[in-house]
Amino acid sequence: MVSISELFISNAYAEGAAAPQGGGIMDFLPLIALLAVFYFLILRPQQKRAKEHKALMDALQKGDEVVTIGGIVGKVTKVGEENIGVEIADNVIVQVQKAAIQNVLPKGTIKSI
């Protein structure tokens, strides 16, 4: 198996001695495999979660029950471009950035708490 140091540092051979021929793509195969694993285990799931969260933000509407990242539970009263109004108690409305919404709850969840 080829170590990472062998990929970047070439060996010095005496003049006239036969240097082994390079393996070509076989030398870079472990690096390519590492990049593939990195993509499928880290980047792809992160992109999927970001896409789902963006769809959640776009689907927010008045009357939805939401939980913020800070744990505040409330009902959406106003939806704007970047901010939404969340009613957390009777006549208590806070402005929250859309990105701060963690989850949308099923209808009637606040009454059951």
N, C-alpha and C positions, 0 to 999 in steps of 0.2 A: 504494500500500500504506500502511496506517495504522501509524504508529509507536506504540510503547508510551506515549511521553509524550503523544501526542494523545488516548489513551484516558482519561488521568487529569487532564489539564490542559486546560481549555477556553480557547479564544481570546477575547480581549477585542475587541469591535467598537465603533466610535463610535456615539453615539446617533443614531438615525434611519437608519443604514446597514442594509442588508438582510443579516442574518446567515444563513449557509447552514443549511439544515435538516439535522438529525442523521440519520445513516444507520440509526438503530435498531439492529437486531441485527447489521448488517454491521460496526459498530464493534467488537463483541465477538467476532466470528468468529475472528480470530487467537488470542485468548486461549482460546477454547473448543478450538480445534485444538491449542494448546500443552498444555492439560490432558489431552486425549485421548492425545496422544503420550506424555506423562509416565506416564499410567496403563498403557498397553500396553507401554512399554519398561522401566519400573522397577517399579511396584507389582505388577502381575499376575505377572511371573516370580518376584518375591520371595515372594509369597504361595504360589505353587505349590511352590517349594523348601521353605518352612516346613512346608507340609502333608505333603510327602514325608518330611521329616526326622522329623516327629511320628509318622507311620506306621511309620517305621524303629524309633523308640524303643519304640513300643508292641509291636512284633513281636519284640523282643529276648527270647531265651530261653537257658537254660543250655546250654552247648556251642557257642554261636556264636563264631566268630573275628572279632575287631573291631580297628579302628584308631582310636585316640583323636586328638583335635585336636593333641595334642603329639607324635604319631608313635609312640606305644607300641602294639605289636602284642601281642595276648594272646587268651586264651580266657575266655569268660564262665563264671563258676562260681556266681554268686549274683545273682539279680535282685530288687531291692527297688522301693519306690515312686519314690524320687528317685536312688538310688545303685545301682551294680552292682559286683560283685567280679570283677576281671579277673586271671587267673593269667598272669603274664608270664614266669615261669620255674618250675622244679619247686619246689613249696611256697612260692612267693612270690606272694601275692595282694594286690593294691592295690584300694582302694575308689575308684571314679570316679563322678562325676555322670553321669547318663544323657545330659545335654545335651553332654557332652564327647566322645561317640562320633561319629566322623566318618563311618565306613563299616563295613559288615559284609562280611567277606571270604568267599569260597567255602570250603567244608569242605576241609581238608587243605592250606591255603595256608601255615600256620605250619611244617609239616614240610618243605615244599619250599624254604623260605628258608634 
